[in-house]
């Protein structure tokens, strides 16, 4: 039977609507209707103010709920991560496996394939971040795993053409034609952990490079005489950029500059979250080293940032309150724009008839109170926000 969700402002993916309710039927959205036209005979959920928005889509999720995907690339890990990130408003995510052995990456792909075949809602593919990186920009990625892309790697990845795969690599770690081969196999290729010059990026874009991973971080910066990766990313009108807005990775002014420079709708939020999200344990192991949360950020023993300690609702809040972007734009950056990037915007990223009932409700303090994942409804307690 159809159900009405009422009592909150409703963000449909473009604008905020007052005095409107949402009609859903299990997995699907049926309609947005004025409050005055609601059939009071239908079962309803009454929200106490706040905002009802499309569920967030996080394309860079390393862990959550106390587990890290690299350390245990299993279906159980994926469900634990998804549960943790739902409390941050996420209804679709790309589990991310960072630079590691081929066995670990293979296990990651296998577990994602299994999750999708088991119809575990919310797992939409896999993000393979590395190991084809430049050691100069490796961040906390283990240098012993880094190497150039080979034909064997391409042949291996091409076997998964039916699985949504995003791969982040350094273009200078490839030879001409290799990025094109990946793109032609249906793989979404992004540049990251790269010391490429503008010429390298131009070549990669011509071969089909579609995006840039965590803009500003672990990439050659822009200067007057050499645009580097950052300048090339901002200047290109067609590519997308993910950005970590956690108050540590990128200065608010730099985020604002990027937003103003980048083509409309091409800058989207990612969490780059690690195991600590949705967990009381604020430390975890990466490559056998303990990573600890300190003053809201995750650091290794060298003091390097090791992913983030935020979820997507935190990124929305910081982008709005600290950077100064409109709330509507922040919500689009968390749902509509990543949906477009992954070509999922015919089902996700909006509240509209026939779209999936993937929804998040949050209050005026940016605390997620409820989510719907393909119509499956969960209330979130205060403990999950910590």
C-alpha positions in Angstrom: 0.0 0.0 0.0 1.3 3.5 -0.7 2.7 5.5 2.2 2.9 9.2 2.9 6.0 10.9 4.4 5.1 14.3 5.7 6.2 17.1 8.1 9.5 18.2 6.7 10.8 20.5 4.0 11.3 18.4 0.9 14.4 18.8 -1.4 13.6 17.3 -4.7 17.2 17.5 -6.1 16.8 21.0 -7.4 14.7 23.1 -5.0 13.4 23.1 -1.4 9.7 22.7 -1.2 7.6 23.7 1.8 4.2 22.2 2.7 4.6 19.2 0.5 4.5 15.5 1.2 6.0 12.4 -0.4 4.0 9.4 -1.6 6.1 6.2 -1.9 5.2 2.6 -2.7 7.8 0.3 -1.2 10.9 0.7 -3.5 9.6 3.6 -5.7 8.6 7.2 -5.3 5.1 7.8 -6.6 4.6 11.5 -6.3 5.2 14.8 -4.5 1.9 16.3 -3.4 0.8 19.5 -1.6 0.0 18.8 2.0 -3.6 19.9 1.4 -4.1 17.1 -1.1 -2.8 14.3 1.1 -5.2 11.3 1.5 -5.5 11.0 5.2 -6.7 7.4 4.9 -3.2 6.3 3.8 -0.6 5.2 6.3 1.9 8.0 7.0 5.2 8.8 8.7 5.2 12.3 10.2 8.6 14.0 10.5 9.2 16.7 13.0 10.6 19.4 10.8 14.1 19.1 9.2 14.7 18.2 5.6 13.8 15.1 3.5 16.3 14.8 0.7 17.6 12.2 -1.9 19.9 9.7 -0.2 23.5 10.6 -0.4 25.9 8.8 -2.8 29.5 8.3 -1.6 32.0 7.2 -4.2 35.0 6.9 -1.9 34.4 4.7 1.2 37.3 2.8 2.6 35.6 1.5 5.7 33.1 2.0 8.5 31.6 0.4 11.5 35.0 -0.5 12.8 36.2 -2.4 9.7 38.4 -1.4 6.8 37.6 -2.9 3.4 41.3 -3.7 2.6 41.7 -5.6 5.8 38.6 -7.8 5.3 37.3 -7.6 1.7 34.1 -9.7 2.4 30.4 -9.3 2.0 30.1 -9.0 5.8 32.4 -6.1 5.7 30.4 -4.4 3.0 27.1 -4.8 5.0 28.8 -3.4 8.1 30.2 -0.4 6.1 26.8 0.3 4.6 25.0 0.2 7.9 27.5 2.6 9.4 27.2 5.0 6.5 23.4 4.9 6.4 23.6 6.7 9.8 25.4 9.5 7.8 22.7 9.6 5.2 24.3 7.4 2.6 22.1 5.1 0.5 24.6 4.2 -2.2 28.3 3.8 -2.0 31.4 2.6 -3.8 33.5 0.4 -1.5 37.1 1.5 -2.0 40.1 -0.8 -2.0 43.4 1.1 -1.7 46.8 0.1 -3.1 47.4 -3.5 -2.1 48.3 -6.9 -3.4 46.4 -8.3 -6.4 44.9 -11.0 -4.1 43.3 -8.3 -1.9 42.0 -6.3 -4.9 40.6 -9.5 -6.4 38.9 -10.4 -3.1 37.4 -6.9 -3.0 35.9 -7.3 -6.5 34.6 -10.8 -5.7 32.9 -9.5 -2.5 31.2 -6.6 -4.4 30.0 -9.0 -7.1 28.6 -11.3 -4.5 26.9 -8.4 -2.7 25.3 -7.2 -5.9 24.2 -10.8 -6.9 22.6 -11.1 -3.5 20.7 -7.9 -4.1 22.3 -6.1 -1.1 20.9 -2.6 -1.8 23.3 0.3 -1.7 26.5 -1.4 -3.0 26.7 0.1 -6.5 30.2 -1.1 -7.6 33.8 -0.8 -6.6 36.4 1.9 -6.5 40.0 0.6 -7.0 42.3 3.4 -5.7 45.8 2.4 -6.8 48.3 0.9 -7.1 49.2 2.7 -10.3 50.4 5.8 -8.5 53.3 8.2 -8.5 55.4 7.6 -5.3 55.9 11.3 -5.0 52.2 11.8 -4.3 51.4 8.5 -2.6 50.1 9.9 0.7 49.7 6.9 3.0 49.5 4.3 0.3 52.2 1.7 0.8 55.1 2.5 -1.5 55.9 -1.2 -1.9 52.6 -1.8 -3.7 53.0 1.1 -6.2 53.8 0.3 -9.9 53.0 1.2 -13.5 49.9 -0.1 -15.2 50.6 -3.1 -17.5 48.7 -4.9 -20.2 48.1 -7.8 -17.8 46.3 -5.3 -15.4 44.1 -4.1 -18.3 43.2 -7.7 -19.3 42.3 -8.5 -15.7 40.2 -5.4 -15.2 38.4 -5.9 -18.6 37.0 -9.2 -17.2 34.7 -7.1 -15.0 33.1 -4.9 -17.7 29.6 -5.7 -16.4 30.5 -4.5 -12.9 30.5 -0.7 -12.2 34.3 -0.1 -11.6 36.0 3.2 -10.9 39.8 3.2 -11.0 42.0 6.0 -9.7 45.5 6.1 -11.3 48.3 8.5 -12.1 48.3 9.1 -15.8 52.1 9.3 -15.9 52.1 5.7 -14.7 50.4 4.6 -18.0 51.5 4.5 -21.6 49.5 6.1 -24.5 46.4 4.1 -25.2 46.1 2.3 -21.9 43.5 4.7 -20.4 41.5 4.5 -23.6 41.6 0.7 -23.4 40.1 0.8 -19.8 37.5 3.4 -20.8 36.4 1.3 -23.9 36.0 -1.7 -21.4 33.4 0.4 -19.5 35.7 1.4 -16.6 35.4 4.9 -15.1 39.0 6.2 -15.0 40.0 9.0 -12.6 43.3 10.7 -11.9 44.7 10.8 -8.4 48.0 10.4 -6.4 49.7 11.9 -9.5 52.5 14.3 -10.2 51.4 14.7 -13.8 51.9 17.9 -15.8 49.2 19.5 -17.9 50.4 17.6 -21.0 49.9 14.3 -19.3 46.4 15.3 -18.1 45.5 16.6 -21.6 46.5 13.2 -23.1 44.5 11.3 -20.5 41.4 13.5 -21.0 41.6 12.8 -24.7 41.7 9.1 -24.0 38.6 9.3 -21.8 39.7 10.2 -18.3 36.4 11.2 -16.6 37.3 12.5 -13.2 39.8 13.5 -10.5 39.9 11.9 -7.1 40.0 14.0 -3.9 40.8 17.3 -5.7 43.9 19.2 -4.3 45.1 16.2 -2.3 48.0 14.0 -3.5 48.3 15.8 -6.9 50.5 18.4 -8.5 49.2 21.9 -7.6 48.5 24.7 -10.0 51.1 27.4 -10.7 51.2 30.3 -13.2 53.4 28.5 -15.7 52.3 24.9 -15.1 48.6 24.2 -14.5 49.5 20.9 -13.0 46.7 18.4 -12.1 44.6 20.9 -10.1 44.6 23.6 -12.8 43.9 21.1 -15.6 41.0 19.6 -13.6 39.4 22.9 -12.9 39.8 24.1 -16.5 38.2 21.1 -18.1 34.5 21.5 -18.6 33.5 17.9 -19.0 35.3 16.0 -16.2 34.1 15.6 -12.6 36.1 16.2 -9.4 35.5 14.6 -6.0 36.5 16.7 -3.0 36.9 15.9 0.7 35.2 18.6 2.8 36.1 17.7 6.3 37.8 20.8 7.6 41.3 19.3 7.2 42.0 18.1 3.7 41.1 21.3 1.8 40.9 24.9 3.1 37.3 26.4 2.8 38.6 29.2 0.4 40.2 26.6 -1.9 36.9 24.7 -2.0 35.1 27.9 -2.9 37.6 28.6 -5.6 37.2 25.1 -7.0 33.4 25.4 -6.9 33.5 28.8 -8.7 36.0 27.6 -11.3 34.6 24.1 -12.1 31.8 23.7 -14.6 28.4 23.7 -13.0 27.5 20.3 -11.5 30.9 18.7 -11.9 32.2 19.0 -8.3 30.9 16.4 -5.9 31.4 15.5 -2.2 33.2 12.3 -1.1 33.9 11.2 2.5 37.1 9.1 2.0 35.9 7.6 5.3 37.8 5.0 7.1 36.9 2.4 9.7 36.0 4.9 12.5 32.7 6.0 11.0 29.9 4.5 13.0 32.3 3.0 15.5 33.3 3.8 19.1 36.9 2.7 18.3 38.8 5.7 17.0 41.8 3.7 15.7 42.4 1.0 13.1 45.2 -0.8 11.3 46.3 0.1 7.8 49.3 -1.9 6.3 50.0 -3.1 9.8 50.3 0.5 11.2 47.9 2.1 13.7 46.0 5.1 12.4 44.4 7.2 15.1 41.8 9.9 15.1 43.1 13.2 16.6 41.2 16.4 16.7 38.7 15.2 14.1 41.2 13.9 11.5 43.0 10.6 11.0 46.8 10.5 11.1 49.5 7.9 10.7 52.8 7.9 12.6 54.3 10.4 10.2 51.5 12.9 10.7 50.1 12.3 7.3 46.3 12.4 6.7 45.0 8.9 6.3 41.5 9.2 4.9 38.8 11.2 6.8 36.8 10.8 10.0 33.6 12.2 8.5 30.4 10.9 6.8 28.5 12.6 4.0 26.1 14.5 6.3 29.2 16.1 7.9 30.5 17.1 4.4 27.2 18.7 3.6 27.2 20.6 6.9 30.8 21.8 6.5 30.3 22.8 2.8 27.3 24.8 3.8 28.3 26.4 7.1 32.1 26.8 6.7 32.5 27.2 2.9 29.3 29.1 2.4 27.7 27.2 -0.4 23.9 27.1 -0.5 22.3 24.1 1.2 20.6 23.1 -2.0 24.0 23.0 -3.8 25.6 21.0 -1.0 22.8 18.5 -1.2 23.2 18.2 -5.0 27.0 17.7 -4.5 26.1 14.8 -2.2 23.5 13.1 -4.4 22.6 14.4 -7.8 26.2 15.1 -9.1 27.7 11.8 -8.1 24.6 10.1 -9.5 25.3 11.8 -12.8 29.0 10.9 -12.7 28.2 7.2 -12.3 25.3 7.4 -14.8 22.7 6.6 -12.1 20.7 9.8 -12.3 17.7 8.1 -13.9 17.1 6.3 -10.6 19.0 8.2 -7.9 19.8 11.7 -6.9 16.3 13.2 -7.1 13.0 12.9 -5.4 10.7 12.4 -8.4 8.1 9.9 -9.7 9.6 6.5 -10.6 12.9 7.2 -8.8 14.1 4.8 -6.1 12.8 5.5 -2.6 16.4 6.3 -1.4 15.9 9.1 1.1 17.5 10.8 4.0 15.9 12.9 6.7 18.1 15.2 8.9 17.3 17.8 11.5 18.3 21.4 11.8 21.5 20.3 13.5 22.5 18.1 10.5 21.9 14.9 12.4 20.5 12.1 10.3 17.3 10.8 12.0 15.9 8.4 9.4 16.8 6.8 6.0 15.0 4.8 3.4 17.0 2.5 1.2 14.8 1.2 -1.7 11.9 1.9 0.7 13.5 0.0 3.6 13.0 2.4 6.5 15.5 2.8 9.5 15.5 5.3 12.3 18.9 6.3 13.5 19.8 6.9 17.1 22.1 9.6 18.5 24.8 6.9 19.2 25.3 6.4 15.5 26.1 10.0 15.0 29.3 9.9 17.1 
